[in-house]
C-alpha cells in the first residue's frame, strides 16, 4: 500500500523550474533512499512534501489521501537539511516544545525514551548551546520522533556525526523500520543507502532519473558482470571441453592456477557455469560476482545527458 504519492509535482521559482513533473510512490513500511547531487532539487521536493513549500502544480497524496494537511503534519516527522535550536533550552525542553507545537502529549517517560534512542539521555538537561554539531544532529532526529509519527522525512541523518554514532543511527532506522514506520531519507553516504534502503531514487535536474531496488538499479546499469571462480584442478579428459564451454559463455576469459575469470551478460550463465563444473566433478571453492556499487550507478547517472 502506498503511503505517499506525487503526481506531476512541479515547483517553479520565477522563470526557473526546480522540480519538473515528478511522479513518485513510496510504499508503507519501506526505507526509501532519495539521492541527487547538490542543486538537483531534492530539498525543494522534500519541502513540498512536508508542507514548507507549496507546489506550483501537481498533486501530493499521503496516507491514502485521508485527512487534511494539518492532519498529515501530525502524522509525519521531519529532520530538515538544517536544524536550528534555542541556545537557552535543554534537549528535553526542546522535545516538549516541539510536542506542544505539534499538538501531542509528551510524558517524561516518552521524552527519556526518545532521547535514549539517539544517545542523548545523559544530556537531557544540557542546554543546546553546549552541543556539538553531531549532538545537534541527534537532537534533530529526536524531535522528528516526537508524536510517534508514521512517516519520517530525514535529510542527511548521519552527516557530521562520528562513525560510532553513524552506526547507531543506522541501527535506529532499522529498528524504526521493524516497528512499521516508513522512512524517506536523503544521504550523501552511498554505502549507508546501499545497506539500509529497500528502494532508491536518483534525482537529476529536477527529475527522477533512476528508481528501484539496489538489485534493479544494478541490473539496469551493468550489462556485463565480472565473474571470478576458484576451483580444483580439471581432469585431463574433461579439460578441453570445460575450457571451451567457459570461453563460450562470455568474454575476456583469464586463466590462472586454480582460478579463472570472465565477463558474462546474463545471470543464468553463472548458474550454467557452476552446474557444468559440478557435473565434471570439479570442486568449486568460491564464486564472486562484481556487481556495480551504488556509487558507480550514481556517477553513471550523473554523467548521462
N, C-alpha and C positions, 0 to 999 in steps of 0.2 A: 504494500500500500504506500502511495506517495504521501509524504508529509509536507513537501514543498514542490511547487511547480511555477515556472515562469513561462510566459507565452509572449514572444516578440518583445521582450523587455528592452527598452531603449532609454538612454539618458543623453541629452544634449546640453552643452553649456555654450550659449550663443551659436556661433557657426560650427563649433566643434562637437562631433558626436563621439562620446567616450565609450558607451555601451551600445552595441549595434544589433538589436533584434535577437536577443538571446532566448532560446528555448531550452529549458533545463528542468529535469525532475530529480529529486532526492528522495530515496526510499526511507520509510520509517525504520529506525534502528541501525542505520549504517554509519560508518565513519567516512565522510566524503572529503577528499582532498581537492582543493581548488588552487591551481598553480598558475603562474604567469610572471613575467619579469615586471619590474617597477614600471608603471605607466601603462600596463596592459588593460587596466580597467577593473581590476579585482576589487579594490576598496570601494569604488563607486558602485559596483554591482552589489556588494555586501551592504553598503549603506542604504541602498534602496530596499533590500530585503528586510532590514531591521528598522525601517521607518525613519531613518535620519534624513534621507533624500527622497523626494517624490519623483517617480518616473516621468519622463517626457511622454512616453506612450508604452503600451503593453500592459500585461496583467501579471499580478502575483497572487498565488493561492497557497495558503498554509492550512494544515490540519484538515484537509479535505474541503476547504472553503468555508468551514463553520466558524462562527464568531466574527467579531469586529476587529479592526486594527488594534484597539485598546486591549481586547481580549488576547490577541496574538502576543502583544508585548509582555503580558503577564506569564505567557507560556514559553517564552524564549529567554535565553541568557546570552549576553554579548560581552566578549573581550575585544575592544576596538584595537585598531593599529596603534593607538596611543592611549595611555591611561593617565589621567590627572587626578591626584588625590589632595585632600586638605592636610596641610602640614600639621595642624594642631589636633587632628583626630587620630585616635589609635586604630589598629586593624579591626578590632571588634566594633568600635564605634562606626567605622565605615560600613560594615556589613549591616548594622542596624539602620543606618541612614539609608542605604540602598533598598533595604526591605521596606522602609516607610514610603519611599518614592514609588516602589513597585506595588505597594498596597498589599503586602503579605506579612504574616505574623512571624517574628523571629524570636525563638526562645533562646535562653543561654546555652542549652544543650545543643541546639542546632547550630548556633554560632560557633561553638567549640568544635563541633564535628566538621564543619566546612573548613575552618582554619587548620585543623589537624590534617585534612585531606591534602592540603597544599604545603604542609610542613611549616605552618606559621602559628601553631597553637601556643608555643612558648613565647611568642611575640605579640600576643593578643592585646596587651596593654601598651605596647610601644607606639609612639607617635610616628606617623608616616614620614615625617621629615627626616627621621633617622634611618629609614630603609634604604638599602642599596637598590640598584636598578632591578636586579634579579628578584629581590623580595617584593618590589612593587609589581613585577610581572605576576608573581604568585598571588598577590592580593587582588590583582585584576581578574585572575581566574576564579578566585574565591567569590568575588562579587558577581561573576557570571552564574555561579551556582546558587545564588540566593533565590528562594522560592521554588526550589526543586523543578527547574524547567525541563520540558520535554525535548526541546531543540536548542542546541548550543551553537553559536557562531563564534569561533575562536580565530583571531587574526594573529598569527605567529606566536602560538602559546609557549614555545620554548626558547625564543630568541632572547639572548642576553643572560641566560642562566648557565650555571656550571654544568658539567657533564652529569654529575650525580643527580642534580635537581632535574635535568632534562629527562633522564631515565625515569625518575619518579613521576614526572608529569605524564610521560607516555603510559606508564602503568595506571595512572589515574584515569586517563582517557579510555584505556581498555576496560577498566572497572566500570566506568560510566556507560560504556557500550554494552557491557554484560547486564547492566541494570535496565537496558532497553532504551537508553537515550540516543538520540540522533545527534551526530556531531558534524558540523560543516566547518572545516578548518583550512586556513592557508598556512604555508610554511615554505621557507627557502631551504630547509633541511630536507633534501630529496630522499636521503636514506631513511629518515624518520617517516616520511609519507609512504615509502615502499613497505615499511614494517607494519604500519597500523591502519592504513586506509583500505577500505573494501572497494571503492571506486575512485577514480581520479579524473578531473577535467583540467585541461590546459587552455588558458585564455591567451589569445594573441590579438592585439589591435582591436579590442572590444568585442571579439567573437570567440566562441568555443572552437578550438582547432581540433583537439582530440578528446575523447571521452570513453571510459570503460574501466574494467579491472586492470591490474598490472599485467596479467597474462594476456588480456585482449590488446592492450597497447603494445606489448612486446611482439605479439604475432603480427600486428599491423605495421610495425616499424622494422621488422627484420625478415627478409625473405630467406637468407642463408643462415644456418646455425652451425657454429663450430662445435664439433663433437670429438672428444678425446677418450680413447679406450685403453685400459691397462689389462693385459691378458697373459695367459700361459703360452708356451710355445705351440705353434701349429704342427700337427702331424705332417710328415713329409708327403704322404699320399693325398692329403686334403689341402696342402698349402697353395698350389696353383689355383684351385677352384675358389678358395676363400679370398685370395688376393684379387682375383678378377671380379668377384662379387662386390667386395668393398669398393673397388675402383668404379664399378658401375653405378654405385649409389649416389655419388656426389662428385665433388671437385677438390682440387688442392690436397690430395692424399699425401700424407707424410708418414714414413715408416721409421721406427726406432726399435731398439731391442726391448721386447716386452710391451710395446705400446704403438699405437698409430692414431692419427688424427685426420679428419676430413671435414668438409662442409657439405651439409645436406639442406634441401629446401622444403622438406616435409617431416613432421614428427613421426609419421608412420615408418619412414625409412630407418629411424633409430631403432624402432621396435623390430623391424625385419633384420637389422644388423645383429642385434643381440640374440635373436632367435636362431639365426644361422650359425653363430659362434657356439651356442649351447648344443645345437644338433650335431656339430662337428667335434663335440667333446672338448671344446676349448674353455678353460676356466676364465670367467670374466671377473677381474678384481675391482674394477671401477669404471664407471661411465660418467663423464662430466659434459654438460651441455652449456655452452656460453650464451646465455640469454642477454639481450641488451638491458642495461640498467635504466632506471628512470631518468638519471642524469643524461644519458645518451639520447633517450627519447625526447627529453625536454630540449636539448640543444638542437636536435634534428628538426623539431617542430619550430623552434625559433629561426632556423636557417631557411625554412621554406618561404617562398614568396607569396 
